[in-house]
Every structure is written in C-alpha cells, then in structure tokens.
Amino acid sequence: MPLTIGQVATAADVNVQTIRYYESPNLKSLTYADKDGQIIGFGGLAVREMPHRFKIDGRTLYTWCAWDSLFIPVILGAEAEVESPAPGSAVRISLRVAPDGVERIQPRSAVMSFLLPSAETFQADALKAMAAFCHFIFFFPDSHSATEWTKTHPDTTVISVSDAFELGRRMVAARWSPALIKG
C-alpha cells in the first residue's frame, strides 16, 4: 500500500519536518514514489509491480533489481521466494533466498550481471550512476547468455549468484546492520 509522508511520519512516531529533513539526495535515491508523491518503494523493495517478484511471509512484493532480492532477506531476517525474468528471453529464474544464503536456484546454472561503473562515470554524476544501477542487474539462465548481454552493456560483468549474495550481505553489514551479520 502506498504511503504519504504524513503516514510515514506517524508510523515512525516523528513529525513531518523530521521526515522531510531526511529527504537528502542520498536518502531520496532510495525512495520510490508514484506520480502523487506516495511512497511505493524504499531501499529496493516496492509494492508496485516490477519485473522481480519477491514473496515473503505470504505477501507478494517486488524488488527494483535482481540484486535487491538477494540482500533484502538479510535485512528482513526472513526467507523469500523470488522469480525474475532473464532479459531478451522467456526464461524466468526462480530462487529461494534465506538470510544466510541462496537455498535454491532454478536453473542451477543461473548467474547475474553486475554493473561496475567506471570512475569517470561515477565521478560525473554519482546519483545518476546509482539511479541507473538496476537497469544493468539481472539474472540469466547461464553464463553464456549473460556474457552475450554484457558485451553490449558497458561497465557490466557476470558474477555467480552466490558471490552476488555475499557481496550484498557484506554491503548490508557495512552500511546498515552489522548486528544482522553473523560470523
């Protein structure tokens, strides 16, 4: 369900001015709003339909990109069922992701594309580079199809799903919740 800024303030038990204070460009880049300004997504998770379906605790939500579906279970401490389309294909990749790793992936040969923007790209406009990030992060049924796709998408590479999970787990530990990460 979309939320207004007022509803977010009420849920967080703070005043609207406090919420508005946190509308910095970096935080705003993590917020996804509809045309009416209602918040329909935050930090990679959305209520509006997107290509990457994310089922958790009996609810169907969506992630902004394939990578989000790997680290959001770490943040939430819960398992998720994920289904995601491979670009340029009718193939759908399905996964069960737990807070401590990927428990199931179909097909087993699936990999992920990942964006590694050049220093020049990132320095030119860091927020634009971050906003475009999800347009390059997808699951593929195998490394061959992923490699073919990345050939036409500069600054992208192919990584294993388990490496992408670990990268996400470490990002969560470094940025938000070290207490969530064990070991």
Secondary structure as GFF3:
##gff-version 3
##sequence-region A 1 183
A	DSSP	alpha_helix	5	12	.	.	.	ID=ss1
A	DSSP	alpha_helix	16	21	.	.	.	ID=ss2
A	DSSP	alpha_helix	25	28	.	.	.	ID=ss3
A	DSSP	beta_strand	31	33	.	.	.	ID=ss4
A	DSSP	beta_strand	39	42	.	.	.	ID=ss5
A	DSSP	beta_strand	45	46	.	.	.	ID=ss6
A	DSSP	beta_strand	52	56	.	.	.	ID=ss7
A	DSSP	beta_strand	59	63	.	.	.	ID=ss8
A	DSSP	alpha_helix	68	76	.	.	.	ID=ss9
A	DSSP	beta_strand	80	85	.	.	.	ID=ss10
A	DSSP	beta_strand	92	98	.	.	.	ID=ss11
A	DSSP	beta_strand	101	106	.	.	.	ID=ss12
A	DSSP	beta_strand	111	115	.	.	.	ID=ss13
A	DSSP	alpha_helix	119	124	.	.	.	ID=ss14
A	DSSP	alpha_helix	126	132	.	.	.	ID=ss15
A	DSSP	three_ten_helix	133	136	.	.	.	ID=ss16
A	DSSP	beta_strand	139	140	.	.	.	ID=ss17
A	DSSP	alpha_helix	143	151	.	.	.	ID=ss18
A	DSSP	beta_strand	156	160	.	.	.	ID=ss19
A	DSSP	alpha_helix	161	175	.	.	.	ID=ss20
A	DSSP	three_ten_helix	178	180	.	.	.	ID=ss21
###
